[in-house]
Amino acid sequence: MKKELMIVFMLIFIIGGINGCLGPQATDYFNGEYDVNENTILKVTTFNGQIEINVWDGEKVSLNAIKKSRFGQDELDKAEINVFESENLIEIEAEYVGQRSSTPSVDMNIKVPQNITLEYVKTSNGAIQISGVKGNISATTSNGDIDIDDIEGYISAITSNGRIEVKDTTGIKDLKSSNGRIYAEVFDFKDDIIISTSNGGIDVYIYPFLNADIEMTTSNGQISISGISLNITSSEDKHIVGKLGSGGNKIDIHTSNGNMYLRKLDK
């Protein structure tokens, strides 16, 4: 009984010490507007936090960011937001200049005019949401979901742990998740591409008049094809190879654990 009480007191002491170190959450806000032209390219990076980018009717790029830390204002001040502007380029970058393993976060909400081009979005830890803009976009996060829709351009999306959903775009490039479901609408693609996840189902809706070599593989799950005329050249329980139209560049679709669906996409 005494031993159990000692363990309880030790846990209370440890938890109290942790809470004392954490303290109340410190929060700062960063806002800015930046001039652009029809040739402007936008790149966005934050080290820890979510990024949301949407189109609006304004003529400037609008940035609203929230910095948060559980280690006080001094630690929060080590999260810096820099905006680099040149004639045809805007780079929005949040970086952490401290030493803690538990860093602050910087969430960004960005609104952009329709005439600029979004090129690159990256966060090390957080979700990415992009809608209504144009550009051949590369979106990368180490831990978080990626949602992209209504884009005039080709999309590449990579997350180490999270869901990917890409719909209503000009086309896609590679879509990869280490752990999460993938939903993709394929209106077009230019080169060989990979749609893959290590753990999760995959739903691919493809424009039926494309020409493509398609390979689908799941280690543990089922494969279903509906609404399209796929000339199947090899068919096994968990591995299907076929040609859409006259064949062409390869679409490699695979998951280690999950069901896989290939369906017709209507324009």
C-alpha positions as CSV (number, residue, x, y, z in Angstrom):
1,M,0.0,0.0,0.0
2,K,2.8,2.4,0.9
3,K,4.5,1.6,-2.4
4,E,1.4,2.4,-4.3
5,L,1.0,5.7,-2.5
6,M,4.6,6.6,-3.3
7,I,4.0,5.9,-7.0
8,V,0.9,8.1,-6.9
9,F,2.7,11.0,-5.2
10,M,5.6,10.7,-7.7
11,L,3.1,10.9,-10.7
12,I,1.4,13.9,-9.2
13,F,4.8,15.6,-8.7
14,I,5.9,14.8,-12.3
15,I,2.6,16.0,-13.8
16,G,2.7,19.1,-11.7
17,G,6.2,19.8,-12.9
18,I,5.3,19.4,-16.5
19,N,2.3,21.7,-16.2
20,G,4.5,24.3,-14.4
21,C,6.9,24.2,-17.3
22,L,4.2,24.5,-19.9
23,G,2.2,27.3,-18.4
24,P,-0.6,29.2,-20.2
25,Q,-0.5,29.3,-24.0
26,A,1.0,32.4,-25.5
27,T,-0.5,33.6,-28.8
28,D,0.6,36.2,-31.4
29,Y,-1.0,37.4,-34.6
30,F,0.6,38.4,-37.8
31,N,-1.2,40.1,-40.7
32,G,-0.1,41.5,-44.0
33,E,-1.1,42.4,-47.5
34,Y,1.3,42.2,-50.5
35,D,1.1,43.6,-54.0
36,V,1.0,41.2,-56.9
37,N,0.7,41.1,-60.7
38,E,-0.4,38.5,-63.2
39,N,3.2,37.0,-63.3
40,T,3.5,36.6,-59.5
41,I,4.5,33.2,-58.2
42,L,3.7,32.4,-54.5
43,K,5.6,29.9,-52.3
44,V,4.5,29.1,-48.7
45,T,6.4,27.3,-45.9
46,T,5.8,26.8,-42.2
47,F,7.7,24.5,-39.9
48,N,4.8,23.5,-37.7
49,G,1.1,24.2,-38.3
50,Q,-1.6,24.2,-40.9
51,I,-1.8,26.1,-44.1
52,E,-5.1,27.2,-45.8
53,I,-5.0,29.0,-49.2
54,N,-8.1,30.2,-51.0
55,V,-8.9,32.6,-53.8
56,W,-10.7,35.9,-53.2
57,D,-11.8,39.1,-55.0
58,G,-9.1,41.2,-53.5
59,E,-6.1,42.5,-55.6
60,K,-3.4,41.6,-53.1
61,V,-2.2,38.5,-51.3
62,S,-3.6,38.6,-47.7
63,L,-1.8,36.7,-44.9
64,N,-3.3,36.0,-41.5
65,A,-1.1,33.9,-39.3
66,I,-1.4,32.7,-35.7
67,K,1.6,31.8,-33.6
68,K,1.1,29.6,-30.5
69,S,3.3,28.3,-27.8
70,R,2.9,26.5,-24.5
71,F,6.3,27.7,-23.4
72,G,5.6,31.4,-23.0
73,Q,6.3,34.6,-24.9
74,D,10.1,34.2,-25.1
75,E,9.7,30.8,-26.9
76,L,6.9,32.3,-29.1
77,D,9.3,35.0,-30.2
78,K,11.6,32.4,-31.7
79,A,8.9,31.6,-34.3
80,E,9.6,34.1,-37.0
81,I,7.5,34.9,-40.1
82,N,9.4,36.4,-43.1
83,V,7.9,37.6,-46.4
84,F,10.3,38.0,-49.2
85,E,9.1,40.0,-52.2
86,S,10.7,40.5,-55.6
87,E,9.3,41.6,-58.9
88,N,7.4,38.3,-59.7
89,L,7.9,36.2,-56.6
90,I,6.5,36.2,-53.0
91,E,7.8,33.7,-50.5
92,I,6.1,33.4,-47.2
93,E,8.2,31.5,-44.7
94,A,7.8,30.7,-41.0
95,E,10.9,29.4,-39.2
96,Y,11.8,28.4,-35.7
97,V,15.1,29.7,-34.4
98,G,15.0,28.1,-31.0
99,Q,16.4,24.8,-29.6
100,R,13.3,23.0,-28.0
101,S,12.1,19.7,-29.4
102,S,8.6,20.9,-28.7
103,T,8.3,23.9,-31.0
104,P,5.6,26.6,-31.3
105,S,3.2,26.4,-34.2
106,V,2.3,28.8,-36.9
107,D,-1.0,28.4,-38.7
108,M,-1.5,30.4,-41.9
109,N,-4.7,31.5,-43.7
110,I,-3.8,33.0,-47.1
111,K,-6.1,34.6,-49.6
112,V,-4.9,35.2,-53.2
113,P,-6.2,36.9,-56.3
114,Q,-7.1,34.6,-59.2
115,N,-4.4,35.9,-61.5
116,I,-1.3,34.8,-59.5
117,T,0.3,31.3,-59.6
118,L,0.7,29.1,-56.5
119,E,3.7,26.8,-56.9
120,Y,4.8,25.4,-53.5
121,V,3.2,24.7,-50.1
122,K,5.0,22.9,-47.3
123,T,4.6,22.3,-43.6
124,S,6.4,19.9,-41.4
125,N,3.4,19.2,-39.2
126,G,-0.1,20.2,-40.1
127,A,-2.9,20.0,-42.6
128,I,-2.9,21.7,-46.0
129,Q,-6.1,23.0,-47.7
130,I,-6.0,24.7,-51.1
131,S,-9.0,25.8,-53.2
132,G,-9.8,27.9,-56.2
133,V,-6.3,29.0,-57.3
134,K,-4.1,28.2,-60.3
135,G,-0.7,26.7,-60.6
136,N,1.2,23.4,-60.9
137,I,1.3,22.9,-57.1
138,S,3.5,20.8,-55.0
139,A,2.0,20.3,-51.5
140,T,3.9,18.5,-48.8
141,T,3.4,17.9,-45.1
142,S,5.1,15.5,-42.7
143,N,2.0,14.9,-40.6
144,G,-1.5,16.0,-41.7
145,D,-4.3,15.8,-44.3
146,I,-4.1,17.4,-47.7
147,D,-7.3,18.7,-49.4
148,I,-7.0,20.3,-52.8
149,D,-9.9,21.2,-55.1
150,D,-10.9,23.5,-58.0
151,I,-7.4,24.1,-59.3
152,E,-6.2,25.2,-62.7
153,G,-3.1,23.1,-62.8
154,Y,-1.4,19.8,-62.0
155,I,-1.1,18.6,-58.4
156,S,1.6,16.7,-56.5
157,A,0.7,15.9,-52.9
158,I,2.8,14.0,-50.3
159,T,2.1,13.4,-46.6
160,S,3.9,11.1,-44.2
161,N,0.7,10.5,-42.1
162,G,-2.7,11.7,-43.3
163,R,-5.5,11.6,-45.8
164,I,-5.2,13.0,-49.4
165,E,-8.1,14.3,-51.4
166,V,-7.6,15.9,-54.8
167,K,-10.6,16.8,-57.0
168,D,-11.6,19.1,-59.8
169,T,-8.1,19.9,-61.0
170,T,-6.5,20.1,-64.5
171,G,-4.6,16.9,-63.7
172,I,-2.4,15.1,-61.2
173,K,1.2,14.1,-60.6
174,D,2.3,11.8,-57.7
175,L,0.0,11.4,-54.7
176,K,1.7,9.6,-51.8
177,S,0.7,9.0,-48.1
178,S,2.5,6.8,-45.6
179,N,-0.7,6.3,-43.6
180,G,-4.0,7.5,-44.8
181,R,-6.8,7.1,-47.4
182,I,-6.4,8.7,-50.9
183,Y,-9.3,10.1,-53.1
184,A,-8.2,11.3,-56.5
185,E,-10.0,12.6,-59.6
186,V,-7.8,12.1,-62.6
187,F,-8.8,14.4,-65.5
188,D,-5.3,14.3,-67.0
189,F,-1.7,13.4,-66.4
190,K,1.5,14.0,-68.3
191,D,4.2,11.5,-67.2
192,D,4.3,8.2,-65.3
193,I,2.6,8.8,-61.9
194,I,2.2,7.0,-58.6
195,I,-0.8,7.0,-56.3
196,S,0.1,5.2,-53.2
197,T,-0.4,4.8,-49.5
198,S,1.2,2.3,-47.0
199,N,-2.0,1.9,-45.0
200,G,-5.4,3.0,-46.3
201,G,-7.9,2.6,-49.1
202,I,-7.6,4.3,-52.5
203,D,-10.5,5.7,-54.6
204,V,-9.5,6.8,-58.1
205,Y,-12.0,8.4,-60.5
206,I,-10.5,8.6,-64.0
207,Y,-11.6,10.3,-67.2
208,P,-12.5,7.3,-69.4
209,F,-11.1,8.7,-72.6
210,L,-7.5,9.0,-71.4
211,N,-4.8,6.7,-72.7
212,A,-2.9,5.0,-69.9
213,D,-1.2,1.8,-68.7
214,I,-2.7,1.1,-65.3
215,E,-1.3,-1.2,-62.6
216,M,-3.2,-1.7,-59.3
217,T,-1.8,-3.6,-56.3
218,T,-3.0,-4.2,-52.7
219,S,-1.3,-6.4,-50.2
220,N,-4.4,-6.8,-48.1
221,G,-7.7,-5.7,-49.6
222,Q,-9.9,-5.9,-52.7
223,I,-9.7,-4.3,-56.1
224,S,-12.9,-3.0,-57.8
225,I,-13.2,-1.5,-61.3
226,S,-16.5,0.0,-62.6
227,G,-17.7,2.3,-65.4
228,I,-14.6,2.2,-67.5
229,S,-13.4,-0.1,-70.3
230,L,-10.0,-1.4,-69.1
231,N,-8.3,-3.9,-71.3
232,I,-6.9,-6.2,-68.6
233,T,-3.7,-7.9,-69.5
234,S,-3.0,-9.5,-66.1
235,S,-5.5,-10.2,-63.4
236,E,-4.9,-11.7,-60.0
237,D,-6.8,-11.4,-56.7
238,K,-4.8,-8.4,-55.5
239,H,-2.9,-7.3,-58.7
240,I,-4.4,-6.0,-61.9
241,V,-2.6,-4.7,-65.0
242,G,-4.5,-3.2,-68.0
243,K,-4.7,-0.5,-70.6
244,L,-7.1,2.4,-70.8
245,G,-7.7,3.5,-74.4
246,S,-4.5,2.8,-76.4
247,G,-2.3,2.8,-73.4
248,G,0.5,5.2,-72.6
249,N,2.2,6.6,-69.6
250,K,1.8,4.5,-66.5
251,I,-0.5,5.1,-63.5
252,D,0.8,2.9,-60.6
253,I,-1.8,2.6,-57.9
254,H,-0.9,0.6,-54.8
255,T,-1.6,0.3,-51.1
256,S,-0.2,-2.1,-48.5
257,N,-3.4,-2.4,-46.6
258,G,-6.8,-1.3,-47.9
259,N,-9.4,-1.7,-50.7
260,M,-8.9,-0.1,-54.0
261,Y,-11.5,1.3,-56.4
262,L,-11.1,2.5,-60.0
263,R,-14.2,4.3,-61.3
264,K,-15.4,6.5,-64.2
265,L,-15.0,10.2,-63.9
266,D,-17.4,12.5,-65.9
267,K,-16.3,15.9,-67.0
